[in-house]
């Protein structure tokens, strides 16, 4: 382990089979929570925010 993380952490070898069932469950619950929170945002707010981040100096990931 390197700095508390397995040697394959964030490499092509970092696959779900390296996770314990508890880690996989925790990860899935976190993703479900994030998706649920996004679904709570009114579509109007998302449309209004579209493009505003680029004007605040945030890099456009699609560029």
N, CA, C and O of each residue as an XYZ file, in Angstrom:
252
protein
N       0.841     -1.181      0.000
C       0.000      0.000      0.000
C       0.887      1.246      0.000
O       1.932      1.299      0.648
N       0.433      2.222     -0.740
C       1.155      3.466     -0.863
C       0.266      4.583     -0.324
O      -0.813      4.828     -0.863
N       0.695      5.246      0.707
C      -0.079      6.322      1.314
C      -1.511      5.865      1.597
O      -2.467      6.608      1.376
N      -1.640      4.666      2.075
C      -2.949      4.150      2.459
C      -3.813      3.685      1.297
O      -4.962      3.293      1.505
N      -3.295      3.719      0.102
C      -4.064      3.283     -1.071
C      -3.338      2.128     -1.739
O      -2.108      2.074     -1.709
N      -4.080      1.202     -2.343
C      -3.417      0.099     -3.052
C      -2.585      0.628     -4.223
O      -2.849      1.717     -4.733
N      -1.600     -0.131     -4.638
C      -0.689      0.285     -5.699
C      -1.429      0.516     -7.022
O      -0.961      1.302     -7.846
N      -2.553     -0.136     -7.243
C      -3.304      0.007     -8.499
C      -4.310      1.149     -8.460
O      -5.035      1.360     -9.433
N      -4.368      1.883     -7.364
C      -5.348      2.962     -7.197
C      -5.229      3.976     -8.332
O      -4.152      4.516     -8.588
N      -6.342      4.226     -9.003
C      -6.441      5.163    -10.126
C      -5.556      4.758    -11.312
O      -5.014      5.619    -12.005
N      -5.416      3.480    -11.538
C      -4.734      2.982    -12.727
C      -5.726      2.132    -13.506
O      -6.861      1.949    -13.066
N      -5.320      1.615    -14.645
C      -6.208      0.741    -15.434
C      -6.540     -0.540    -14.673
O      -7.507     -1.228    -15.000
N      -5.744     -0.856    -13.668
C      -5.985     -2.064    -12.873
C      -6.933     -1.825    -11.698
O      -7.259     -2.758    -10.965
N      -7.367     -0.604    -11.520
C      -8.279     -0.239    -10.432
C      -9.699     -0.573    -10.875
O     -10.427      0.292    -11.361
N     -10.080     -1.816    -10.706
C     -11.370     -2.333    -11.184
C     -12.226     -2.784    -10.004
O     -11.706     -3.029     -8.916
N     -13.543     -2.893    -10.216
C     -14.447     -3.262     -9.115
C     -14.090     -4.568     -8.414
O     -14.418     -4.741     -7.240
N     -13.428     -5.487     -9.105
C     -13.077     -6.755     -8.453
C     -12.053     -6.567     -7.334
O     -11.847     -7.476     -6.530
N     -11.415     -5.408     -7.273
C     -10.450     -5.129     -6.203
C     -11.141     -4.594     -4.944
O     -10.511     -4.458     -3.895
N     -12.426     -4.296     -5.055
C     -13.166     -3.714     -3.934
C     -13.823     -4.804     -3.099
O     -14.203     -5.860     -3.605
N     -13.944     -4.521     -1.815
C     -14.720     -5.419     -0.964
C     -16.197     -5.120     -1.214
O     -16.526     -4.035     -1.695
N     -17.083     -6.043     -0.904
C     -18.512     -5.760     -1.072
C     -18.950     -4.500     -0.316
O     -19.819     -3.765     -0.785
N     -18.354     -4.254      0.843
C     -18.714     -3.075      1.627
C     -18.284     -1.790      0.907
O     -19.025     -0.808      0.896
N     -17.095     -1.797      0.311
C     -16.615     -0.628     -0.429
C     -17.492     -0.373     -1.656
O     -17.827      0.772     -1.959
N     -17.854     -1.428     -2.349
C     -18.699     -1.291     -3.526
C     -20.071     -0.738     -3.142
O     -20.607      0.133     -3.826
N     -20.631     -1.240     -2.058
C     -21.924     -0.749     -1.589
C     -21.842      0.734     -1.220
O     -22.730      1.509     -1.575
N     -20.786      1.130     -0.512
C     -20.615      2.522     -0.115
C     -20.478      3.425     -1.347
O     -21.047      4.516     -1.391
N     -19.732      2.967     -2.326
C     -19.556      3.742     -3.552
C     -20.881      3.893     -4.302
O     -21.224      4.987     -4.751
N     -21.607      2.814     -4.433
C     -22.888      2.870     -5.135
C     -23.882      3.775     -4.416
O     -24.603      4.538     -5.058
N     -23.925      3.695     -3.096
C     -24.833      4.560     -2.334
C     -24.474      6.031     -2.505
O     -25.357      6.885     -2.586
N     -23.171      6.324     -2.560
C     -22.739      7.707     -2.755
C     -23.183      8.212     -4.127
O     -23.667      9.338     -4.245
N     -23.023      7.399     -5.147
C     -23.431      7.801     -6.497
C     -24.944      7.970     -6.588
O     -25.430      8.904     -7.227
N     -25.681      7.076     -5.956
C     -27.152      7.200     -5.941
C     -27.550      8.499     -5.260
O     -28.452      9.192     -5.730
N     -26.890      8.838     -4.160
C     -27.186     10.074     -3.435
C     -26.932     11.293     -4.328
O     -27.744     12.217     -4.371
N     -25.804     11.288     -5.035
C     -25.486     12.413     -5.919
C     -26.538     12.554     -7.013
O     -27.011     13.657     -7.286
N     -26.900     11.447     -7.634
C     -27.912     11.480     -8.703
C     -29.254     11.962     -8.154
O     -29.932     12.764     -8.797
N     -29.640     11.482     -6.975
C     -30.899     11.934     -6.364
C     -30.874     13.437     -6.113
O     -31.872     14.118     -6.345
N     -29.743     13.963     -5.640
C     -29.641     15.410     -5.390
C     -29.753     16.197     -6.691
O     -30.394     17.247     -6.724
N     -29.141     15.705     -7.755
C     -29.240     16.377     -9.050
C     -30.681     16.392     -9.534
O     -31.142     17.385    -10.097
N     -31.392     15.293     -9.315
C     -32.798     15.229     -9.733
C     -33.678     16.225     -8.982
O     -34.756     16.586     -9.455
N     -33.223     16.665     -7.820
C     -33.992     17.634     -7.038
C     -33.861     19.059     -7.585
O     -34.667     19.927     -7.254
N     -32.856     19.296     -8.412
C     -32.625     20.641     -8.959
C     -33.620     20.881    -10.090
O     -33.682     20.094    -11.034
N     -34.392     21.949    -10.008
C     -35.332     22.242    -11.090
C     -34.595     22.435    -12.420
O     -33.525     23.041    -12.462
N     -35.172     21.920    -13.489
C     -34.552     22.011    -14.818
C     -34.266     23.463    -15.180
O     -33.268     23.748    -15.842
N     -35.118     24.374    -14.761
C     -34.930     25.794    -15.056
C     -33.601     26.282    -14.490
O     -32.878     27.019    -15.160
N     -33.271     25.875    -13.253
C     -32.008     26.297    -12.639
C     -30.809     25.757    -13.410
O     -29.804     26.449    -13.567
N     -30.915     24.543    -13.881
C     -29.817     23.945    -14.641
C     -29.638     24.687    -15.958
O     -28.513     24.989    -16.358
N     -30.755     24.984    -16.636
C     -30.668     25.725    -17.899
C     -30.074     27.114    -17.680
O     -29.272     27.579    -18.489
N     -30.464     27.781    -16.588
C     -29.947     29.124    -16.312
C     -28.455     29.089    -15.974
O     -27.724     30.022    -16.304
N     -28.006     28.031    -15.326
C     -26.599     27.930    -14.933
C     -25.709     27.497    -16.088
O     -24.494     27.684    -16.027
N     -26.277     26.930    -17.125
C     -25.494     26.423    -18.244
C     -24.629     27.530    -18.845
O     -25.133     28.568    -19.275
N     -23.348     27.293    -18.865
C     -22.423     28.251    -19.457
C     -21.876     29.282    -18.494
O     -20.866     29.917    -18.799
N     -22.495     29.475    -17.354
C     -22.027     30.499    -16.418
C     -20.665     30.165    -15.833
O     -19.884     31.076    -15.557
N     -20.355     28.892    -15.637
C     -19.082     28.524    -15.035
C     -17.914     28.923    -15.922
O     -16.858     29.303    -15.415
N     -18.081     28.845    -17.223
C     -17.000     29.219    -18.131
C     -16.627     30.680    -17.965
O     -15.474     31.057    -18.168
N     -17.596     31.501    -17.596
C     -17.330     32.926    -17.428
C     -16.669     33.236    -16.084
O     -16.210     34.359    -15.870
N     -16.614     32.259    -15.179
C     -15.999     32.472    -13.871
C     -14.602     31.866    -13.821
O     -14.038     31.696    -12.740
N     -14.043     31.540    -14.978
C     -12.690     31.012    -15.015
C     -12.596     29.507    -14.823
O     -11.494     28.974    -14.696
N     -13.722     28.813    -14.800
C     -13.699     27.363    -14.673
C     -13.477     26.779    -16.048
O     -14.150     27.153    -17.009
N     -12.528     25.854    -16.142
C     -12.199     25.236    -17.428
C     -13.380     24.435    -17.963
O     -14.052     23.731    -17.210
N     -13.625     24.542    -19.241
C     -14.702     23.808    -19.904
C     -14.193     22.407    -20.212
O     -13.274     22.260    -21.018
N     -14.771     21.354    -19.586
C     -14.284     19.991    -19.813
C     -14.515     19.509    -21.244
O     -13.894     18.537    -21.673
N     -15.394     20.169    -21.980
C     -15.682     19.738    -23.340
C     -14.749     20.413    -24.341
O     -14.768     20.075    -25.524
N     -13.943     21.352    -23.889
C     -13.054     22.082    -24.802
C     -11.843     21.266    -25.160
O     -10.990     21.727    -25.919
